[in-house]
């Protein structure tokens, strides 16, 4: 009888111990849940781009206040350089500003000018712009428009073919104008962005006075189109901490 009583007591104690152990908090580490960061277009970015450009040129010779001749031709060539800017996303809208500087090699030898028996050698140098941007984002895909002020460096040489050895006169001009365009952008990762863009720029009309022929002015009208592609690196952006009032 005593033996049965001892066995029953041990069994009951074991059952109570198991029940209490089940109620104790677990010491196992919680399962690791992967954190997927939410993408935002907000942040500073810097990148490189390149492509091809075309310039429509109109040259008018003004002599004695009258148009003596007019030539129309087109320069073209590659462009490439860098850009930097900042985006701010509000819901699906993306607002920003951007600046770029590119080297260009658009050039052309214009048609023969029968009035002076000459031709024009036209080439561009450095171009840049400062622009605003506004876009609409679908997660990692962005379509945007852009517009602002553009700058470009022009070199012009008039070669007079009928004056013995080739004689000419050259001009170096930097102009400001407006630029507008648009494009698309895609975030491959949270930091690396790919883009494609088209822009149109208009640098207006400007005059260069001839040194060899007093009273003659070369009047140039320049319009520029270019298509570029590029890659940017977007820096992670930490929003400012909220201000907590203390009383």
C-alpha positions as CSV (number, residue, x, y, z in Angstrom):
1,X,0.0,0.0,0.0
2,X,2.8,2.4,0.9
3,X,4.6,1.6,-2.4
4,X,1.4,2.4,-4.4
5,X,1.0,5.7,-2.5
6,X,4.6,6.8,-3.3
7,X,4.2,6.0,-7.0
8,X,1.0,7.9,-7.2
9,X,2.6,10.9,-5.5
10,X,5.5,10.9,-7.9
11,X,3.3,10.7,-10.9
12,X,1.1,13.6,-9.7
13,X,4.1,15.7,-9.0
14,X,5.5,15.1,-12.5
15,X,2.2,16.1,-14.1
16,X,2.0,19.3,-12.1
17,X,5.6,20.2,-13.0
18,X,4.9,19.7,-16.7
19,X,1.8,22.0,-16.5
20,X,3.7,24.7,-14.7
21,X,6.6,24.5,-17.2
22,X,4.1,25.0,-20.0
23,X,2.9,28.2,-18.4
24,X,6.4,29.7,-18.1
25,X,7.5,32.3,-20.8
26,X,9.5,30.8,-23.7
27,X,13.2,31.7,-23.8
28,X,13.4,30.9,-27.6
29,X,14.3,33.9,-29.9
30,X,11.3,35.1,-31.9
31,X,11.4,34.1,-35.6
32,X,13.3,36.5,-37.9
33,X,10.9,38.5,-40.1
34,X,12.5,39.9,-43.2
35,X,12.1,43.7,-43.5
36,X,11.3,45.0,-47.0
37,X,12.1,48.7,-47.2
38,X,9.5,50.9,-48.8
39,X,10.9,52.7,-51.8
40,X,10.7,56.5,-52.1
41,X,11.9,58.9,-54.7
42,X,12.8,61.5,-52.0
43,X,16.5,62.2,-51.8
44,X,19.6,63.7,-53.3
45,X,21.1,62.0,-56.4
46,X,24.1,62.3,-58.7
47,X,24.8,60.6,-62.0
48,X,26.1,60.6,-65.6
49,X,24.4,60.6,-68.9
50,X,25.1,60.7,-72.6
51,X,23.4,60.7,-76.0
52,X,23.1,62.6,-79.3
53,X,22.1,66.1,-80.2
54,X,20.9,68.2,-83.2
55,X,21.0,71.9,-83.7
56,X,19.0,73.8,-86.3
57,X,20.9,76.9,-87.4
58,X,19.8,79.9,-89.4
59,X,22.5,82.4,-90.4
60,X,21.4,85.7,-91.9
61,X,23.9,88.3,-93.2
62,X,22.8,91.8,-92.4
63,X,24.6,94.5,-94.4
64,X,23.5,98.1,-94.3
65,X,20.4,97.1,-92.2
66,X,19.2,94.7,-94.9
67,X,19.3,91.0,-95.2
68,X,21.9,90.2,-97.8
69,X,21.7,86.4,-97.5
70,X,20.3,83.6,-95.4
71,X,21.5,80.0,-94.8
72,X,19.8,77.1,-93.0
73,X,21.8,74.0,-91.9
74,X,22.0,71.5,-89.1
75,X,24.8,70.5,-86.7
76,X,24.8,67.2,-84.9
77,X,27.0,65.0,-82.7
78,X,27.3,63.2,-79.3
79,X,26.8,64.8,-75.9
80,X,27.8,63.6,-72.5
81,X,28.4,64.7,-68.9
82,X,26.9,64.6,-65.4
83,X,23.9,65.8,-63.4
84,X,22.8,66.2,-59.8
85,X,19.6,67.1,-58.1
86,X,17.0,66.5,-55.4
87,X,13.5,64.9,-55.4
88,X,10.7,65.2,-52.9
89,X,7.8,62.7,-53.1
90,X,4.3,63.6,-51.8
91,X,2.0,60.6,-52.4
92,X,2.4,59.9,-56.1
93,X,3.7,63.3,-57.0
94,X,7.5,63.9,-57.2
95,X,8.9,67.5,-57.2
96,X,12.5,68.3,-57.7
97,X,15.2,70.4,-59.2
98,X,18.3,69.4,-61.2
99,X,21.4,70.9,-62.8
100,X,23.6,69.3,-65.5
101,X,26.9,70.1,-67.4
102,X,27.7,68.3,-70.6
103,X,30.4,68.4,-73.2
104,X,29.2,68.4,-76.8
105,X,30.8,67.9,-80.2
106,X,28.0,69.0,-82.4
107,X,29.5,70.5,-85.5
108,X,28.9,71.1,-89.2
109,X,30.4,73.0,-92.2
110,X,27.6,75.1,-93.6
111,X,26.7,75.4,-97.3
112,X,28.5,77.8,-99.6
113,X,27.5,81.4,-99.1
114,X,27.5,82.9,-102.7
115,X,27.2,86.5,-101.4
116,X,30.7,86.3,-99.7
117,X,31.9,83.1,-101.4
118,X,32.4,81.6,-98.0
119,X,31.2,78.8,-95.8
120,X,30.6,78.6,-92.1
121,X,32.3,76.2,-89.6
122,X,30.0,75.8,-86.6
123,X,30.7,73.8,-83.4
124,X,29.4,73.7,-79.9
125,X,31.4,73.3,-76.7
126,X,30.1,73.1,-73.1
127,X,26.3,73.2,-72.3
128,X,24.4,73.1,-69.1
129,X,21.1,73.8,-67.5
130,X,19.3,74.5,-64.2
131,X,15.7,73.1,-64.2
132,X,12.7,72.2,-62.1
133,X,11.1,68.8,-62.4
134,X,7.6,67.4,-61.7
135,X,6.6,63.8,-62.1
136,X,4.1,61.0,-61.4
137,X,5.3,57.9,-59.7
138,X,4.1,54.3,-59.8
139,X,6.2,52.8,-57.1
140,X,9.6,52.4,-58.9
141,X,8.6,53.9,-62.2
142,X,8.5,57.7,-62.8
143,X,7.4,59.8,-65.7
144,X,8.4,63.4,-65.5
145,X,8.5,66.8,-67.2
146,X,11.3,69.4,-66.8
147,X,12.0,73.0,-67.7
148,X,14.3,75.9,-66.9
149,X,17.3,77.8,-68.1
150,X,20.0,76.4,-70.5
151,X,23.5,77.7,-71.4
152,X,25.7,76.8,-74.3
153,X,29.0,77.8,-75.8
154,X,29.2,78.3,-79.5
155,X,32.3,78.7,-81.9
156,X,31.7,80.1,-85.3
157,X,34.3,80.6,-88.1
158,X,33.6,82.2,-91.5
159,X,36.0,80.9,-94.2
160,X,36.3,83.1,-97.2
161,X,37.4,80.8,-100.0
162,X,38.1,83.3,-102.8
163,X,40.7,85.5,-101.0
164,X,43.9,83.7,-101.9
165,X,44.7,81.2,-99.2
166,X,41.7,80.5,-97.0
167,X,41.1,83.6,-94.9
168,X,38.5,83.7,-92.1
169,X,37.3,85.3,-89.0
170,X,36.1,83.6,-85.8
171,X,33.7,84.3,-83.0
172,X,33.2,82.7,-79.6
173,X,29.7,83.2,-78.0
174,X,28.0,81.9,-74.8
175,X,24.2,82.1,-74.8
176,X,21.4,81.6,-72.3
177,X,17.9,80.3,-73.4
178,X,15.1,78.2,-72.2
179,X,14.8,74.4,-72.2
180,X,11.9,72.1,-71.8
181,X,11.5,68.3,-72.0
182,X,10.5,65.1,-70.3
183,X,11.4,61.5,-69.8
184,X,11.1,58.3,-67.7
185,X,13.0,56.9,-64.8
186,X,13.1,53.5,-63.2
187,X,14.6,52.5,-59.8
188,X,16.5,49.2,-60.3
189,X,17.3,49.2,-56.6
190,X,16.6,51.7,-53.7
191,X,19.7,53.6,-54.8
192,X,20.4,53.0,-58.5
193,X,18.2,54.7,-61.0
194,X,18.0,54.5,-64.8
195,X,16.7,57.3,-67.0
196,X,15.9,58.3,-70.6
197,X,15.1,62.0,-71.5
198,X,14.4,64.3,-74.4
199,X,14.9,68.1,-74.2
200,X,14.4,71.0,-76.5
201,X,16.4,74.3,-76.0
202,X,16.0,77.7,-77.7
203,X,18.9,80.1,-77.5
204,X,17.3,82.9,-79.5
205,X,19.0,85.2,-82.0
206,X,22.3,86.9,-81.6
207,X,24.7,89.0,-83.8
208,X,28.5,88.9,-84.5
209,X,30.0,91.9,-86.2
210,X,32.4,91.2,-89.1
211,X,36.0,92.5,-88.7
212,X,37.0,92.1,-92.3
213,X,33.8,93.7,-93.8
214,X,32.7,96.7,-91.7
215,X,29.0,97.1,-91.6
216,X,28.3,93.3,-92.0
217,X,26.7,91.4,-89.1
218,X,26.3,87.6,-88.9
219,X,22.9,87.0,-87.3
220,X,22.5,83.4,-85.9
221,X,19.3,81.7,-84.7
222,X,19.9,78.4,-82.7
223,X,17.5,75.7,-81.6
224,X,18.7,72.5,-80.0
225,X,17.2,69.0,-79.5
226,X,18.8,66.1,-77.7
227,X,18.1,62.6,-76.5
228,X,20.1,61.2,-73.6
229,X,20.1,58.2,-71.3
230,X,21.8,58.0,-67.9
231,X,22.3,56.3,-64.5
232,X,22.0,58.0,-61.1
233,X,22.9,57.1,-57.5
234,X,20.3,58.2,-55.0
235,X,21.5,58.8,-51.4
236,X,19.3,57.4,-48.6
237,X,17.2,60.3,-47.2
238,X,16.4,60.5,-43.5
239,X,13.5,62.8,-42.7
240,X,14.0,65.4,-40.0
241,X,12.9,64.3,-36.5
242,X,9.7,65.9,-35.3
243,X,10.0,68.7,-32.8
244,X,8.7,67.8,-29.4
245,X,7.6,70.7,-27.2
246,X,8.6,70.6,-23.6
247,X,6.5,72.1,-20.8
